[in-house]
């Protein structure tokens, strides 16, 4: 039996915004880093050091689209086999994990995928420019489906151009909220849209 209540697996190729402020002592964090990811911010590593063995960085030899998915599935499966009564969380904006999550849930295992560290925080919410969010959604609806931004970087550029002068943090918060509300999601590295939400 483990001392941890929750296990968090971070797909570091997919998300790099690791927020250590919301990590609790009861969470075991496994950060999976791909072979080609040679630059990890030193301040992030330093912020995770006080957690000791509760935060583990694992570099894998996987290369190519979705390579880390299989490693995360492996580590998650290993932990489920050791203690299936815990909660298992995958942090990734990629919906490719959802069939695994659904299978685990049907097997009686508490599992979920989060798209933001805000979902781990206790009643912590991000500040959203509601008028900006509405303008972004309305503008995306007007763009033909095949012309909408397909990468996070192009989505960011689209929003920056649309909301000229809005601070970077506000832009980041709008993008985060789009993912949390599942208005946008990622599938195999491509941004997809569900604008009816």
N, C-alpha and C positions, 0 to 999 in steps of 0.2 A: 504494500500500500504506500502511496505517495503522500508527502506532506502538502502537495499542491491541490487546489480545488479546481483549477482551470489550466488548460494547456493552450498556448497561443502559438501558431505557426505563421511566420511572416515570409511571404514570397517577395524577397528583396529585389528581385528583378522587376516585379510589377509595382511595388510601392516602396518608396524610400523614406517616407515621412514617419519615422518611428518616434512616437511621443512617449518618452519614459515617464512623464508626469502622471500618466493615468495607469501605469503598471503597478499592480498591488503585489504585496509579498506572497499572496496566495496563488499567483500565476507563474507557471513555468513557460518561459518564452524561448522559442527556437527560431532563430533568424537564418533562413537558408539563402546563401549567396552563390551565384553562378560562377562558373569558371572564368568568364570574361569580365566579371565585375572586380576590377583591380583597385578601385578607389572607393573606400568607405570613409566618410568624414570622421576625423580623429575625435572631434567633440562628441559625436554620437557614441563612439566606442567608450570614451571616458565617462559619459553619462550612464552607460549600462554597467560599468565595472562595480559600483556599489552593490548591485544585485547578486554578485558572485555567481554561483552555479545556477541561479534561477534564470539567468539569461545566457543562452548558448549560441554562439556564432558557428555555423557549419558551412564550409565551402565544399561544393560538390563539383564533380567533373562534367555535369550535364551542360549541354550546349544546344542551342536551337530553340525554336518556339515550343513553349510548354514543357521544356525539360525539367524545370524545377517542380512542376505539378506532381510528377511521379515520385520525386524525393519527399515532398511534403506528404503525399499519400502514404509512403513507406513509414516515415517517422510517426505520423498520426496513427497508423495501424498498429505499430509497435506499442505505442502508449495506450491505445484502446485495449490491446490484448493484456497489458499489465494491470490496468485498472479502468474498466468500462463504466464505472459509476461517476466519473469526473465529467467536466464540460470541456469540449474540444472546439477551438475557434481557429478559423483560417482567416488571416488578414490579406485580402487581395481584391482588387477591383474586377478580376477576371471571373466571369460566370462559369468558366470551364470546371470549376470545383463543385458546382451545384448538384450534379448527379451523385457525386460521392456523399455530399452532405445529406441529400434526400435519402439515400440508401442507409446511411448511419441512423438517421432519425427513425426510419421504418423499423430498424433493428433495435429500437429502444435506447439509442445512445444520444446523449445531449450534444448536438453539434450544430454549428452555424458558421456562416461566412460573414465577415464585416467588411465594409468598404471605407471605414473611417475609425480612427482611434476615439473619436467622440462617442462611438457606440459602447466603448468600455467604461467611459467616465461615469461617475455617479451624478446624475442630473446636470452634467456639464453640456452646455449647448454652445454652438458657434454663433457669433453675431453675423446676421445676414442683412445685406442691403436689399430689402424686400422689393423696392421699386426696380432696382437693377436686376434682381432675379426674374421679375415679371417680364422685363424688357428682353432679357436673354431668351426666356422660353418662347415669347411671342415671335422673336426674330428667327429662332430655330424652326418654328412651325412654318414660317414663310419660305424657308429655304427648301428646295427640292431634296427629297430623301438622299439621292445619290450625290448631292453637292455639299452635304453637311460635313463638318470636320470629322476625320476618321482616326486621328491620333490625339492624345491629350495635349500635346504641344500646339497643334492647330486649333483645338477647341479653346485653349488659353488665348491664342492670338486672336481668334474670332471675338472673344469676350472683351479683351483689351481694346480692340478696335471699336467695338460697339459702345463700351462704357468708358470713353476717353477720360483720363484724369482720375479714375477710381484707384485708390491705393492697392498695391499688390496683394496685401493681406485680405482685402475685401474681395478681390478677384478669386484668390485661392479659396476663400470661404464659400463663394457662390459655386465654384466647381465641386467642392466637397459636398455641399448640400444637394447638388444635382445627382451625385452618386448615392448619397444617403437616401434620397427620395426615389431612387431608381428611375429617374427621368432619363439619365444616361447610364450606361453600363458598358463593360468591356467584355469582348468575346474574342479570344485568340489574338489579343493585341489590337483589336479594332474597336473604336467607339461605336456603340449602337444607341438608338434613341427609343424612348417610350414616352412620347410627349403628351399622351392623354392623361398622365398622372397629375 
